[in-house]
């Protein structure tokens, strides 16, 4: 079975960069890597996605390795409001496969 | 643009009761999804739809039913509620299979 692996939890000092890793045991050439986050019990919120190339938007940067099995989400200057659970997913047949994610705690 | 809306926000059901969780999106998205999230866990797909009149099972469909008569609405029906269905239910929608999913605020369901 395909498996997505993320650290259970991470801490980051406020103002520093948060680097969240993700590994997929398998990923097809046409499957996108997506990152979402969930603050408290709200609905997950889209952050960024990519196929092959590194991507950047106003929220974060995404680094994808050449074999595409690993990616890193970078929050360049973490704030207290970035404390959340971060999910790395890939687009499957018709849905996203969500694991348990990484609980990021930003420390003042 | 309200995005994805869900009602109710919270509900308590007795074992064996039935209810419908409502989900509406105003983005004209073709794809809609229902997920459940148990405490401390990730989301699991219950059912999804690729367009009006077309639905299919996800990872955990037992005990649930869906219908999609319009593009906007995708209700989830619980028949004979069981304690194992205590969870937070999220509805989502997207343009297409590989596109960003937009999530509603969730419905918290407690079955006693």
gemmi code that builds the backbone of each chain (N, CA, C; Angstrom):
import gemmi

chains = {
    "A": [
        ("UNK", (0.837, -1.193, 0.000), (0.000, 0.000, 0.000), (0.877, 1.249, 0.000)),
        ("UNK", (0.455, 2.245, -0.762), (1.179, 3.514, -0.773), (1.070, 4.169, 0.598)),
        ("UNK", (2.194, 4.789, 1.035), (2.212, 5.363, 2.361), (2.862, 6.734, 2.323)),
        ("UNK", (2.274, 7.659, 3.052), (2.846, 8.993, 3.221), (3.354, 9.117, 4.642)),
        ("UNK", (4.595, 9.571, 4.789), (5.227, 9.656, 6.099), (5.577, 11.102, 6.419)),
        ("UNK", (5.113, 11.546, 7.584), (5.451, 12.877, 8.092), (5.786, 12.741, 9.572)),
        ("UNK", (6.660, 13.623, 10.097), (6.902, 13.613, 11.541), (5.599, 13.913, 12.274)),
        ("UNK", (5.441, 13.316, 13.424), (4.213, 13.523, 14.191), (4.105, 14.965, 14.673)),
        ("UNK", (5.226, 15.527, 15.129), (5.202, 16.888, 15.661), (6.541, 17.570, 15.454)),
        ("UNK", (6.495, 18.902, 15.437), (7.700, 19.727, 15.318), (7.457, 21.035, 16.053)),
        ("UNK", (8.530, 21.612, 16.550), (8.476, 22.944, 17.135), (9.319, 23.884, 16.286)),
        ("UNK", (8.941, 25.151, 16.302), (9.699, 26.152, 15.567), (9.621, 27.472, 16.339)),
        ("UNK", (10.739, 28.169, 16.422), (10.743, 29.462, 17.103), (10.094, 30.510, 16.206)),
        ("UNK", (9.347, 31.377, 16.822), (8.681, 32.447, 16.082), (9.710, 33.269, 15.317)),
        ("UNK", (9.411, 33.535, 14.044), (10.308, 34.311, 13.197), (11.321, 33.494, 12.428)),
        ("UNK", (11.481, 32.244, 12.832), (12.406, 31.365, 12.112), (11.659, 30.614, 11.017)),
        ("UNK", (12.435, 30.004, 10.127), (11.832, 29.197, 9.068), (11.424, 27.833, 9.623)),
        ("UNK", (10.254, 27.401, 9.235), (9.782, 26.051, 9.585), (9.895, 25.183, 8.342)),
        ("UNK", (10.581, 24.067, 8.473), (10.773, 23.138, 7.352), (10.088, 21.822, 7.689)),
        ("UNK", (9.024, 21.511, 6.977), (8.239, 20.315, 7.267), (8.465, 19.291, 6.152)),
        ("UNK", (9.019, 18.116, 6.503), (9.307, 17.112, 5.477), (8.140, 16.153, 5.255)),
        ("UNK", (8.157, 15.533, 4.077), (7.129, 14.543, 3.731), (7.729, 13.536, 2.765)),
        ("UNK", (7.392, 12.284, 2.953), (7.846, 11.231, 2.038), (6.668, 10.400, 1.560)),
        ("UNK", (6.651, 10.108, 0.254), (5.661, 9.198, -0.327), (6.380, 7.918, -0.719)),
        ("UNK", (5.840, 6.777, -0.314), (6.480, 5.513, -0.708), (6.394, 5.308, -2.216)),
        ("UNK", (5.292, 5.747, -2.807), (5.138, 5.703, -4.266), (4.402, 6.958, -4.708)),
        ("UNK", (4.719, 7.420, -5.901), (3.991, 8.557, -6.476), (4.113, 8.473, -7.988)),
        ("UNK", (2.984, 8.591, -8.656), (2.978, 8.494, -10.117), (3.377, 9.820, -10.749)),
        ("UNK", (3.754, 9.739, -12.011), (4.239, 10.920, -12.708), (3.226, 12.038, -12.827)),
        ("UNK", (1.937, 11.702, -12.773), (0.923, 12.736, -12.932), (0.215, 13.091, -11.614)),
        ("UNK", (0.725, 12.611, -10.507), (0.125, 12.922, -9.206), (0.794, 14.152, -8.598)),
        ("UNK", (-0.023, 15.121, -8.235), (0.477, 16.335, -7.615), (0.696, 16.104, -6.119)),
        ("UNK", (1.644, 16.832, -5.576), (1.831, 16.884, -4.131), (1.127, 18.142, -3.626)),
        ("UNK", (0.256, 17.964, -2.649), (-0.478, 19.084, -2.070), (-0.157, 19.196, -0.575)),
        ("UNK", (-0.152, 20.397, -0.101), (-0.028, 20.662, 1.338), (-1.247, 21.460, 1.791)),
        ("UNK", (-1.833, 20.983, 2.893), (-2.942, 21.666, 3.545), (-2.582, 21.823, 5.020)),
        ("UNK", (-3.263, 22.740, 5.677), (-3.116, 22.809, 7.123), (-4.488, 22.947, 7.762)),
        ("UNK", (-4.554, 22.514, 9.021), (-5.793, 22.545, 9.764), (-5.531, 23.208, 11.108)),
        ("UNK", (-6.181, 24.331, 11.322), (-6.028, 25.085, 12.562), (-7.183, 24.722, 13.490)),
        ("UNK", (-6.855, 24.279, 14.688), (-7.843, 23.774, 15.641), (-8.698, 22.725, 14.941)),
        ("UNK", (-9.982, 22.842, 14.931), (-10.857, 21.851, 14.298), (-11.551, 22.422, 13.070)),
        ("UNK", (-10.940, 23.467, 12.493), (-11.523, 24.050, 11.285), (-11.300, 23.132, 10.086)),
        ("UNK", (-11.928, 23.405, 8.984), (-11.693, 22.658, 7.769), (-10.281, 22.892, 7.264)),
        ("UNK", (-9.660, 21.881, 6.675), (-8.307, 22.066, 6.120), (-8.268, 23.206, 5.115)),
        ("UNK", (-7.126, 23.871, 5.104), (-6.934, 25.048, 4.250), (-5.773, 24.776, 3.303)),
        ("UNK", (-5.966, 25.048, 2.047), (-4.928, 24.852, 1.041), (-3.735, 25.763, 1.294)),
        ("UNK", (-2.519, 25.214, 1.115), (-1.316, 26.041, 1.231), (-0.629, 26.174, -0.124)),
        ("UNK", (-0.258, 25.038, -0.706), (0.557, 25.061, -1.918), (0.537, 23.683, -2.549)),
        ("UNK", (0.838, 23.591, -3.836), (0.967, 22.296, -4.474), (1.996, 22.358, -5.593)),
        ("UNK", (2.450, 21.183, -6.028), (3.429, 21.135, -7.099), (3.475, 19.769, -7.746)),
        ("UNK", (4.051, 19.719, -8.938), (4.184, 18.454, -9.665), (5.650, 18.023, -9.707)),
        ("UNK", (6.496, 18.842, -10.308), (7.918, 18.520, -10.426), (8.804, 19.634, -9.900)),
        ("UNK", (8.421, 20.849, -10.230), (9.286, 21.984, -9.924), (9.003, 22.526, -8.532)),
        ("UNK", (9.996, 23.231, -8.002), (9.771, 23.924, -6.745), (8.772, 25.046, -6.970)),
        ("UNK", (7.978, 25.327, -5.948), (6.936, 26.331, -6.061), (7.000, 27.291, -4.883)),
        ("UNK", (6.542, 28.514, -5.132), (6.461, 29.511, -4.061), (5.205, 30.328, -4.241)),
        ("UNK", (4.528, 30.595, -3.138), (3.410, 31.542, -3.166), (3.518, 32.429, -1.932)),
        ("UNK", (2.482, 33.192, -1.681), (2.547, 34.159, -0.592), (2.577, 33.501, 0.777)),
        ("UNK", (2.219, 32.243, 0.843), (2.180, 31.564, 2.139), (3.442, 30.767, 2.412)),
        ("UNK", (3.972, 30.104, 1.371), (5.031, 29.136, 1.630), (5.813, 28.815, 0.358)),
        ("UNK", (6.851, 28.013, 0.549), (7.607, 27.446, -0.566), (7.542, 25.933, -0.481)),
        ("UNK", (7.625, 25.298, -1.643), (7.581, 23.845, -1.718), (8.783, 23.363, -2.510)),
        ("UNK", (9.560, 22.479, -1.890), (10.711, 21.881, -2.541), (10.393, 20.416, -2.802)),
        ("UNK", (10.523, 19.974, -4.058), (10.229, 18.592, -4.425), (11.510, 17.971, -4.978)),
        ("UNK", (11.869, 16.794, -4.482), (13.070, 16.128, -4.969), (12.865, 15.614, -6.383)),
        ("UNK", (13.977, 15.268, -7.012), (13.908, 14.862, -8.415), (13.064, 13.605, -8.604)),
        ("UNK", (13.146, 12.658, -7.670), (12.327, 11.445, -7.799), (10.901, 11.669, -7.320)),
        ("UNK", (10.629, 12.845, -6.797), (9.299, 13.301, -6.367), (8.768, 12.558, -5.155)),
        ("UNK", (9.554, 11.703, -4.564), (9.067, 10.955, -3.409), (9.208, 11.750, -2.117)),
        ("UNK", (9.950, 12.815, -2.139), (10.107, 13.645, -0.945), (9.796, 15.096, -1.265)),
        ("UNK", (9.187, 15.766, -0.299), (8.954, 17.191, -0.455), (9.145, 17.866, 0.894)),
        ("UNK", (9.412, 19.154, 0.861), (9.559, 19.953, 2.077), (8.751, 21.222, 1.936)),
        ("UNK", (7.899, 21.448, 2.898), (7.151, 22.710, 2.969), (7.954, 23.677, 3.817)),
        ("UNK", (8.162, 24.873, 3.313), (8.921, 25.881, 4.046), (8.033, 27.074, 4.344)),
        ("UNK", (7.860, 27.356, 5.635), (7.223, 28.600, 6.065), (8.368, 29.532, 6.439)),
        ("UNK", (8.642, 30.544, 5.654), (9.904, 31.284, 5.806), (10.063, 32.034, 7.130)),
        ("UNK", (8.990, 32.577, 7.643), (9.060, 33.318, 8.913), (7.833, 32.929, 9.746)),
        ("UNK", (7.958, 31.851, 10.483), (6.799, 31.314, 11.195), (6.269, 32.307, 12.234)),
        ("UNK", (4.953, 32.395, 12.308), (4.291, 33.202, 13.327), (3.439, 32.290, 14.197)),
        ("UNK", (2.966, 32.837, 15.309), (2.153, 32.038, 16.226), (0.904, 31.506, 15.524)),
        ("UNK", (0.396, 32.257, 14.553), (-0.798, 31.843, 13.826), (-0.543, 30.663, 12.890)),
        ("UNK", (0.718, 30.305, 12.695), (1.040, 29.136, 11.873), (0.972, 27.834, 12.666)),
        ("UNK", (0.727, 27.915, 13.970), (0.548, 26.699, 14.768), (-0.683, 25.956, 14.252)),
        ("UNK", (-0.473, 24.716, 13.784), (-1.539, 23.966, 13.123), (-1.031, 22.554, 12.840)),
        ("UNK", (-1.919, 21.723, 12.311), (-1.522, 20.412, 11.788), (-1.383, 20.550, 10.285)),
        ("UNK", (-0.235, 20.120, 9.767), (0.078, 20.258, 8.355), (0.020, 18.890, 7.674)),
        ("UNK", (-0.772, 18.808, 6.621), (-0.953, 17.553, 5.899), (-0.281, 17.626, 4.532)),
        ("UNK", (0.531, 16.634, 4.281), (1.105, 16.435, 2.952), (0.263, 15.359, 2.284)),
        ("UNK", (-0.215, 15.617, 1.094), (-1.054, 14.632, 0.416), (-0.638, 14.529, -1.041)),
        ("UNK", (-1.169, 13.554, -1.715), (-0.997, 13.477, -3.158), (-2.354, 13.175, -3.765)),
        ("UNK", (-2.589, 13.652, -4.958), (-3.875, 13.428, -5.601), (-3.940, 11.988, -6.075)),
        ("UNK", (-4.955, 11.281, -5.591), (-5.132, 9.884, -5.972), (-6.118, 9.768, -7.109)),
        ("UNK", (-6.840, 8.674, -7.151), (-7.776, 8.434, -8.239), (-8.828, 9.540, -8.301)),
        ("UNK", (-9.449, 9.821, -7.186), (-10.454, 10.886, -7.180), (-10.514, 11.595, -5.848)),
        ("UNK", (-9.449, 11.561, -5.099), (-9.494, 12.199, -3.787), (-8.080, 12.445, -3.303)),
        ("UNK", (-7.983, 12.986, -2.140), (-6.703, 13.164, -1.485), (-6.582, 12.149, -0.357)),
        ("UNK", (-5.408, 11.619, -0.185), (-5.148, 10.702, 0.907), (-4.499, 11.472, 2.044)),
        ("UNK", (-5.232, 11.614, 3.110), (-4.732, 12.359, 4.258), (-4.179, 11.399, 5.301)),
        ("UNK", (-2.958, 11.651, 5.749), (-2.416, 10.911, 6.880), (-2.754, 11.657, 8.148)),
        ("UNK", (-1.967, 11.435, 9.191), (-2.220, 12.117, 10.458), (-1.517, 13.460, 10.532)),
        ("UNK", (-0.629, 13.776, 9.579), (-0.027, 15.092, 9.494), (1.038, 15.367, 10.529)),
        ("UNK", (1.610, 16.568, 10.477), (2.607, 17.055, 11.434), (2.010, 18.197, 12.231)),
        ("UNK", (2.032, 18.044, 13.540), (1.567, 19.138, 14.402), (2.716, 20.104, 14.627)),
        ("UNK", (2.629, 21.275, 14.009), (3.662, 22.315, 14.162), (3.251, 23.272, 15.273)),
        ("UNK", (4.140, 23.444, 16.218), (3.921, 24.415, 17.283), (4.961, 25.517, 17.145)),
        ("UNK", (4.490, 26.734, 16.967), (5.400, 27.878, 16.886), (5.525, 28.465, 18.276)),
        ("UNK", (6.751, 28.566, 18.734), (7.029, 28.973, 20.115), (7.476, 30.431, 20.154)),
        ("UNK", (6.860, 31.224, 21.057), (7.231, 32.659, 21.123), (8.703, 32.839, 21.507)),
    ],
    "B": [
        ("UNK", (-19.146, 35.295, -2.409), (-18.838, 33.879, -2.556), (-18.703, 33.214, -1.197)),
        ("UNK", (-19.691, 32.386, -0.833), (-19.658, 31.745, 0.479), (-18.706, 30.553, 0.495)),
        ("UNK", (-18.391, 29.990, -0.684), (-17.520, 28.822, -0.724), (-18.313, 27.558, -0.443)),
        ("UNK", (-17.839, 26.768, 0.515), (-18.509, 25.532, 0.912), (-19.163, 25.751, 2.274)),
        ("UNK", (-20.455, 25.534, 2.345), (-21.170, 25.683, 3.607), (-21.736, 24.342, 4.036)),
        ("UNK", (-21.774, 24.126, 5.355), (-22.278, 22.879, 5.917), (-23.252, 23.200, 7.045)),
        ("UNK", (-24.319, 22.424, 7.112), (-25.247, 22.520, 8.235), (-25.668, 21.127, 8.654)),
        ("UNK", (-25.925, 20.882, 9.951), (-25.723, 21.819, 11.060), (-24.256, 21.882, 11.468)),
        ("UNK", (-23.929, 22.744, 12.412), (-22.556, 22.804, 12.938), (-22.320, 21.701, 13.952)),
        ("UNK", (-23.351, 21.374, 14.683), (-23.224, 20.378, 15.748), (-24.565, 19.675, 15.933)),
        ("UNK", (-24.499, 18.381, 16.196), (-25.723, 17.617, 16.393), (-25.449, 16.437, 17.306)),
        ("UNK", (-26.415, 16.170, 18.179), (-26.379, 14.962, 19.019), (-27.485, 14.033, 18.540)),
        ("UNK", (-27.139, 12.800, 18.255), (-28.109, 11.794, 17.824), (-28.149, 10.654, 18.813)),
        ("UNK", (-29.302, 10.036, 18.914), (-29.404, 8.803, 19.691), (-29.128, 7.632, 18.758)),
        ("UNK", (-28.656, 6.545, 19.323), (-28.382, 5.335, 18.539), (-29.648, 4.938, 17.784)),
        ("UNK", (-29.489, 4.660, 16.488), (-30.605, 4.230, 15.674), (-31.339, 5.340, 14.941)),
        ("UNK", (-31.086, 6.596, 15.334), (-31.718, 7.710, 14.637), (-31.041, 7.951, 13.293)),
        ("UNK", (-31.717, 8.729, 12.458), (-31.172, 9.071, 11.145), (-31.049, 10.577, 11.022)),
        ("UNK", (-30.184, 11.013, 10.139), (-30.091, 12.444, 9.864), (-29.369, 12.662, 8.538)),
        ("UNK", (-29.539, 13.876, 8.018), (-28.851, 14.276, 6.797), (-27.964, 15.470, 7.087)),
        ("UNK", (-26.704, 15.351, 6.714), (-25.766, 16.450, 6.789), (-25.789, 17.169, 5.438)),
        ("UNK", (-25.984, 18.474, 5.509), (-26.098, 19.241, 4.275), (-24.767, 19.869, 3.882)),
        ("UNK", (-24.523, 19.924, 2.578), (-23.322, 20.569, 2.042), (-23.697, 21.280, 0.745)),
        ("UNK", (-23.312, 22.538, 0.655), (-23.582, 23.337, -0.545), (-22.340, 24.120, -0.922)),
        ("UNK", (-22.052, 24.154, -2.231), (-20.943, 24.986, -2.709), (-21.445, 25.894, -3.832)),
        ("UNK", (-20.896, 27.112, -3.870), (-21.337, 28.100, -4.858), (-20.218, 28.445, -5.840)),
        ("UNK", (-19.296, 27.523, -6.052), (-18.159, 27.764, -6.938), (-18.304, 27.026, -8.258)),
        ("UNK", (-19.436, 26.360, -8.447), (-19.704, 25.606, -9.672), (-18.685, 24.486, -9.890)),
        ("UNK", (-18.225, 23.919, -8.779), (-17.263, 22.820, -8.869), (-17.949, 21.524, -9.275)),
        ("UNK", (-17.255, 20.741, -10.087), (-17.800, 19.446, -10.495), (-17.654, 18.399, -9.381)),
        ("UNK", (-16.514, 18.409, -8.714), (-16.208, 17.365, -7.750), (-16.609, 17.800, -6.333)),
        ("UNK", (-17.221, 16.876, -5.618), (-17.516, 17.106, -4.212), (-17.197, 15.849, -3.406)),
        ("UNK", (-16.861, 16.062, -2.126), (-16.357, 14.970, -1.290), (-16.929, 15.076, 0.124)),
        ("UNK", (-17.058, 13.929, 0.759), (-17.331, 13.881, 2.184), (-16.209, 13.108, 2.877)),
        ("UNK", (-15.659, 13.750, 3.928), (-14.630, 13.133, 4.749), (-15.129, 13.067, 6.189)),
        ("UNK", (-14.590, 12.141, 6.947), (-14.782, 12.151, 8.389), (-13.423, 12.196, 9.063)),
        ("UNK", (-13.391, 12.844, 10.223), (-12.151, 12.969, 10.971), (-12.413, 12.583, 12.422)),
        ("UNK", (-11.837, 11.482, 12.843), (-11.943, 11.039, 14.224), (-10.883, 11.757, 15.050)),
        ("UNK", (-11.083, 11.859, 16.357), (-10.156, 12.629, 17.200), (-8.700, 12.226, 17.028)),
        ("UNK", (-7.840, 13.213, 16.757), (-6.410, 12.979, 16.628), (-5.988, 12.275, 15.355)),
        ("UNK", (-6.905, 12.115, 14.437), (-6.611, 11.369, 13.217), (-6.715, 12.276, 12.001)),
        ("UNK", (-6.265, 11.733, 10.859), (-6.430, 12.443, 9.604), (-7.832, 12.265, 9.048)),
        ("UNK", (-8.029, 12.749, 7.836), (-9.348, 12.652, 7.208), (-9.449, 11.365, 6.398)),
        ("UNK", (-10.632, 10.779, 6.450), (-10.891, 9.585, 5.641), (-12.066, 9.867, 4.720)),
        ("UNK", (-11.922, 9.487, 3.458), (-12.950, 9.752, 2.467), (-14.109, 8.788, 2.611)),
        ("UNK", (-15.332, 9.327, 2.671), (-16.534, 8.507, 2.795), (-17.134, 8.260, 1.402)),
        ("UNK", (-17.491, 9.322, 0.729), (-18.057, 9.270, -0.617), (-17.560, 10.478, -1.397)),
        ("UNK", (-17.602, 10.381, -2.717), (-17.300, 11.522, -3.541), (-18.210, 11.520, -4.766)),
        ("UNK", (-18.226, 12.659, -5.468), (-19.063, 12.790, -6.658), (-18.289, 13.580, -7.711)),
        ("UNK", (-18.343, 13.125, -8.945), (-17.632, 13.822, -10.026), (-18.563, 14.710, -10.846)),
        ("UNK", (-19.828, 14.737, -10.442), (-20.791, 15.584, -11.135), (-22.200, 15.190, -10.735)),
        ("UNK", (-23.163, 16.017, -11.105), (-24.555, 15.727, -10.756), (-24.947, 14.351, -11.278)),
        ("UNK", (-25.546, 13.558, -10.401), (-26.005, 12.228, -10.755), (-24.966, 11.134, -10.662)),
        ("UNK", (-23.731, 11.483, -10.304), (-22.659, 10.491, -10.269), (-21.984, 10.509, -8.907)),
        ("UNK", (-22.048, 9.393, -8.215), (-21.389, 9.277, -6.913), (-20.621, 7.967, -6.842)),
        ("UNK", (-19.662, 7.907, -5.928), (-18.897, 6.678, -5.765), (-18.366, 6.585, -4.341)),
        ("UNK", (-18.077, 5.356, -3.923), (-17.622, 5.106, -2.564), (-16.160, 5.496, -2.395)),
        ("UNK", (-15.871, 5.947, -1.163), (-14.501, 6.199, -0.785), (-13.975, 5.084, 0.077)),
        ("UNK", (-13.182, 5.452, 1.066), (-12.500, 4.479, 1.916), (-13.422, 3.873, 2.975)),
        ("UNK", (-14.364, 4.671, 3.518), (-15.193, 4.239, 4.641), (-16.674, 4.540, 4.396)),
        ("UNK", (-17.329, 3.906, 3.411), (-18.702, 4.274, 3.051), (-19.810, 3.602, 3.882)),
        ("UNK", (-19.456, 2.558, 4.645), (-20.507, 1.784, 5.329), (-21.254, 2.622, 6.352)),
        ("UNK", (-22.581, 2.565, 6.283), (-23.426, 3.304, 7.212), (-23.847, 4.665, 6.683)),
        ("UNK", (-23.432, 4.998, 5.470), (-23.722, 6.310, 4.877), (-24.300, 6.149, 3.473)),
        ("UNK", (-25.053, 7.170, 3.060), (-25.520, 7.251, 1.685), (-25.426, 8.696, 1.221)),
        ("UNK", (-25.273, 8.867, -0.101), (-25.211, 10.200, -0.662), (-26.059, 10.271, -1.915)),
        ("UNK", (-26.328, 11.496, -2.336), (-26.979, 11.748, -3.606), (-26.438, 13.056, -4.140)),
        ("UNK", (-26.519, 13.259, -5.446), (-26.046, 14.514, -6.044), (-27.006, 14.862, -7.182)),
        ("UNK", (-28.078, 15.541, -6.821), (-29.083, 15.891, -7.819), (-28.766, 17.216, -8.500)),
        ("UNK", (-27.962, 18.061, -7.861), (-27.554, 19.331, -8.452), (-26.050, 19.494, -8.320)),
        ("UNK", (-25.493, 20.426, -9.063), (-24.064, 20.708, -8.957), (-23.729, 21.251, -7.573)),
        ("UNK", (-24.648, 22.022, -6.991), (-24.346, 22.749, -5.765), (-24.420, 21.902, -4.503)),
        ("UNK", (-25.295, 20.908, -4.473), (-25.589, 20.224, -3.212), (-25.111, 18.774, -3.192)),
        ("UNK", (-24.619, 18.361, -2.047), (-24.128, 16.982, -1.902), (-24.425, 16.529, -0.468)),
        ("UNK", (-25.675, 16.141, -0.173), (-26.025, 15.742, 1.193), (-25.510, 14.350, 1.537)),
        ("UNK", (-25.182, 14.183, 2.801), (-24.734, 12.892, 3.333), (-25.787, 12.383, 4.305)),
        ("UNK", (-26.268, 11.186, 4.086), (-27.326, 10.600, 4.902), (-26.756, 9.524, 5.812)),
        ("UNK", (-27.076, 9.633, 7.098), (-26.743, 8.597, 8.065), (-28.016, 7.848, 8.425)),
        ("UNK", (-28.053, 6.578, 8.182), (-29.173, 5.734, 8.576), (-28.744, 4.923, 9.799)),
        ("UNK", (-29.626, 4.804, 10.775), (-29.340, 3.990, 11.959), (-28.001, 4.353, 12.600)),
        ("UNK", (-27.941, 5.568, 13.134), (-26.690, 6.078, 13.695), (-26.134, 5.138, 14.773)),
        ("UNK", (-24.803, 5.020, 14.754), (-24.088, 4.192, 15.719), (-23.001, 5.027, 16.392)),
        ("UNK", (-22.600, 4.660, 17.626), (-21.549, 5.427, 18.319), (-20.270, 5.555, 17.507)),
        ("UNK", (-19.984, 4.566, 16.655), (-18.772, 4.610, 15.830), (-18.807, 5.732, 14.797)),
        ("UNK", (-19.978, 6.326, 14.593), (-20.104, 7.428, 13.651), (-19.912, 8.788, 14.319)),
        ("UNK", (-19.617, 8.784, 15.596), (-19.240, 10.016, 16.273), (-17.946, 10.526, 15.661)),
        ("UNK", (-17.985, 11.727, 15.104), (-16.844, 12.231, 14.360), (-17.119, 13.674, 13.927)),
        ("UNK", (-16.143, 14.282, 13.283), (-16.351, 15.562, 12.617), (-16.376, 15.292, 11.115)),
        ("UNK", (-17.405, 15.793, 10.463), (-17.605, 15.530, 9.041), (-17.308, 16.794, 8.237)),
        ("UNK", (-16.448, 16.632, 7.246), (-16.083, 17.745, 6.376), (-16.520, 17.461, 4.952)),
        ("UNK", (-17.104, 18.472, 4.345), (-17.443, 18.436, 2.938), (-16.409, 19.279, 2.198)),
        ("UNK", (-16.084, 18.897, 0.976), (-15.113, 19.647, 0.174), (-15.544, 19.632, -1.281)),
        ("UNK", (-15.000, 20.560, -2.055), (-15.288, 20.577, -3.492), (-14.052, 21.015, -4.260)),
        ("UNK", (-14.000, 20.661, -5.541), (-12.878, 21.062, -6.393), (-13.341, 21.098, -7.846)),
        ("UNK", (-12.584, 21.802, -8.689), (-12.894, 21.860, -10.110), (-12.743, 20.490, -10.751)),
        ("UNK", (-11.643, 19.849, -10.433), (-11.343, 18.587, -11.076), (-10.562, 17.676, -10.168)),
        ("UNK", (-10.179, 16.532, -10.699), (-9.533, 15.495, -9.918), (-8.222, 15.948, -9.302)),
        ("UNK", (-7.460, 16.719, -10.028), (-6.131, 17.116, -9.554), (-6.113, 18.526, -8.966)),
        ("UNK", (-7.287, 19.109, -8.822), (-7.345, 20.506, -8.409), (-7.461, 20.664, -6.899)),
        ("UNK", (-7.202, 21.863, -6.440), (-7.286, 22.203, -5.020), (-8.671, 21.924, -4.475)),
        ("UNK", (-8.713, 21.312, -3.295), (-9.999, 21.088, -2.634), (-10.273, 22.213, -1.638)),
        ("UNK", (-11.514, 22.664, -1.624), (-11.955, 23.704, -0.698), (-12.902, 23.061, 0.304)),
        ("UNK", (-12.597, 23.258, 1.565), (-13.322, 22.565, 2.619), (-14.329, 23.475, 3.316)),
        ("UNK", (-15.424, 22.858, 3.774), (-16.368, 23.547, 4.621), (-15.897, 23.553, 6.063)),
        ("UNK", (-16.651, 24.199, 6.954), (-16.254, 24.333, 8.355), (-16.461, 23.081, 9.198)),
        ("UNK", (-17.190, 22.112, 8.653), (-17.371, 20.863, 9.379), (-18.668, 20.795, 10.162)),
        ("UNK", (-19.117, 19.551, 10.379), (-20.255, 19.248, 11.253), (-19.765, 18.273, 12.312)),
        ("UNK", (-19.936, 18.673, 13.559), (-19.535, 17.795, 14.668), (-20.732, 16.970, 15.088)),
        ("UNK", (-20.601, 15.638, 15.006), (-21.702, 14.728, 15.309), (-21.333, 13.843, 16.490)),
        ("UNK", (-22.264, 13.783, 17.433), (-22.090, 12.928, 18.612), (-23.257, 11.952, 18.649)),
        ("UNK", (-22.964, 10.659, 18.666), (-23.991, 9.631, 18.723), (-23.920, 8.950, 20.083)),
        ("UNK", (-25.041, 9.053, 20.820), (-25.059, 8.494, 22.180), (-26.099, 7.392, 22.324)),
    ],
}
model = gemmi.Model(1)
for chain_id, residues in chains.items():
    chain = gemmi.Chain(chain_id)
    for i, (resn, *xyz) in enumerate(residues, 1):
        res = gemmi.Residue()
        res.name, res.seqid = resn, gemmi.SeqId(i, " ")
        for name, pos in zip(("N", "CA", "C"), xyz):
            atom = gemmi.Atom()
            atom.name, atom.element = name, gemmi.Element(name[0])
            atom.pos, atom.b_iso = gemmi.Position(*pos), 0.0
            res.add_atom(atom)
        chain.add_residue(res)
    model.add_chain(chain)
structure = gemmi.Structure()
structure.add_model(model)
structure.setup_entities()
